[in-house]
Amino acid sequence: MPIYEYKCAHCNHIFEEFQKSGETGANLKCPACGATAPEKMFSSFAASGLGHTASGSGSSSGHSCGSGGFG
């Protein structure tokens, strides 16, 4: 199940919820104030620890994943 971020229209509290894809969140309540129907926020995917630098090299050997080490 994906995690969605919501923002309460009443108190501006931001919180996360596990939900099935396609659910609207209309049945959710703000955990801070109890207001109903929070607004679903846009969340960007963040990847970290990939080992890439600005120059695009992943390691000091110059090999990318799966490109070396086998005979």
C-alpha positions in Angstrom: 0.0 0.0 0.0 1.3 3.4 -0.9 1.8 6.2 1.7 -0.1 9.5 0.9 0.4 12.9 2.5 -2.6 14.9 3.6 -3.0 18.5 4.8 -5.8 19.5 7.1 -7.8 22.5 5.7 -8.7 23.5 9.2 -5.4 23.5 11.1 -2.8 23.0 8.3 -1.5 19.8 10.0 0.4 17.5 7.6 0.2 13.8 8.1 0.7 10.5 6.2 -1.7 7.6 5.7 -1.3 4.1 4.2 -4.1 3.8 1.6 -5.0 1.6 -1.3 -4.5 3.2 -4.7 -7.5 5.1 -5.8 -8.8 5.9 -2.4 -9.7 9.6 -2.0 -9.1 10.2 1.7 -12.6 11.6 2.1 -13.2 9.3 5.1 -10.0 10.5 6.9 -9.9 12.7 10.0 -7.0 15.0 10.9 -5.1 13.4 13.8 -4.4 16.8 15.3 -7.9 18.5 15.3 -10.3 15.8 14.1 -11.5 17.8 11.0 -12.7 15.7 8.1 -11.8 15.6 4.4 -8.1 16.6 4.4 -6.5 17.6 1.1 -4.2 15.1 -0.6 -0.8 16.6 -1.2 1.6 16.0 -4.1 4.6 14.0 -2.9 7.7 13.6 -5.0 9.7 10.4 -5.0 13.0 10.8 -3.3 15.9 8.4 -3.9 19.0 8.6 -1.8 22.1 6.5 -1.4 22.4 5.7 -5.1 26.1 6.6 -5.1 26.0 8.8 -8.1 27.8 12.2 -8.2 27.1 15.2 -10.4 29.5 13.8 -13.0 27.3 10.6 -13.2 30.0 8.1 -12.0 28.7 5.6 -9.5 32.0 4.5 -8.1 35.7 5.1 -8.4 36.2 2.0 -10.7 33.9 3.5 -13.4 31.6 0.4 -13.4 27.9 0.7 -13.1 25.7 -1.9 -11.4 26.0 -5.3 -13.1 28.7 -4.2 -15.5 31.7 -5.9 -14.0 33.3 -8.4 -11.7 32.4 -11.6 -13.7 35.2 -13.0 -15.6 
